[in-house]
Amino acid sequence: MGNSIDGFFNNYGGKYVAEVLRRPLDELQEAFTFYMKDQDFLEELEIIRRDYIGRETPLYFAPTATKLLGGAQIYIKLEGLANTGAHKINNAIGQCLLAKKMGKKRIIAETGAGQHGLATAAACAKLGLDCTVYMGEVDVRRQQPNVAAMELYGAKVHPVTSGSRTLKDAVNEAMRDWAANPDTTHYVLGSALGPAPFPDIVREFQSVIGREVERQCAERKIKIGAMVACCGGGSNSIGFFAPFVDKKEPRLIAAEAGGIGPGVGENASRMTGNASREGIMQGYKSRFLLDEDGQALPTRSISAGLDYCGIGPQLAALGNSGRIEFTSILDKEALDAVSFFAKNEGILFALESAHAGAAAIKIAKEVPSDQAIVINMSGRGDKDVFITSPVFRPAEWKEFLKAELDRLENNVDVHNQESKKVVK
Ligand SMILES: *Cc1c(COP(=O)(O)O)cnc(C)c1O
């Protein structure tokens, strides 16, 4: 199952949108089909991938993890070394370059935790495009470091005050903007979901990850037994799995957020959870966490990137067919995986990616020792310092924040404390 058939992956996907969005979606489909066969476009994209994103990213053999886990050889695809720290830049650059070719001057995007907004803002700065990011007001307040970064890149961050004031409201607002300004504006959707053709477009731009892994493993004669990725909307996982989905091997494993447990509202397990239902939301049919009236349920995860209530249609279809195995990882297991790979390999996983790391730890012994488990480290963990520090070092972190606040409130110049003391 590579490309969709008329926007569908078996019975998932589609284009369930208001009439006004049909034309921009059709226009996008046409341009995408054209430019993905255009040599100039592909060469330009290739150069940006190499010089700006820093591709290809390394495939790292993890010797200590392999020894400690006592099963398969553990390899880690270091996608977190991509510029801006995660895989999201692959899609953002691809779509922004496509939009530029289409003659669009203005880019809009939705963002939850801010990672997709940040990648899009950076891509727009690099390509000279005007950028507006819709972000729920609640998220704006709790994700200030990413808001600051987006503004540094020159983007306008637009707080969304409707509904629950989080990600799904930001998506609605971005759709509204696009419907009102289709001629000047392109909407860069951030994961492998939404109305067709977005799931195909996002998978295509992210499949650079899987193609590199395939080539790197062939060159080094690595036999892959299993591939493991974390799964929020599904862009890093489907991009990583893409070259392999039509083959019988290797095992493909997607790790969802198990949060704090199996109860409703305690996780974001759209495939493995109790509240998993088929539904149509935000322009596509897939599996969602919904109540009996079809309303989105609240989700929970320590990783901001995995807590969306829906999953990309292609992943849901491949999950139903059994080609992709889904597993669910608890917050605590993800935190343990962050520690494990940091201490033993000197590699700091993002909390999202640590769900994949934890799943690999669990299945390491199921895969023979002459075969590899390849983990997609979708992002690096620097961004998580505000979440991991209160868990790993609660007292010291509180002390640090208090001192920082105190300095700000008393207007002490942190770089020049001695002279200030004298003035006081
Ligand atoms: C956003 C994000 C994810 C989840 O998104 P997908 O579309 O499922 O890939 C995973 N890892 C990182 C580092 C992210 O920033």
The ligand as an ORCA input file, in Angstrom:
! r2SCAN-3c Opt
* xyz 0 1
  C       5.747     15.802     16.294
  C       6.685     14.748     16.676
  C       6.337     13.379     16.635
  C       4.952     12.898     16.304
  O       4.476     13.200     15.043
  P       4.348     12.117     13.885
  O       3.594     12.836     12.827
  O       3.622     10.937     14.437
  O       5.725     11.756     13.471
  C       7.295     12.444     16.947
  N       8.542     12.806     17.311
  C       8.933     14.104     17.358
  C      10.322     14.425     17.768
  C       8.015     15.117     17.054
  O       8.398     16.397     17.114
*
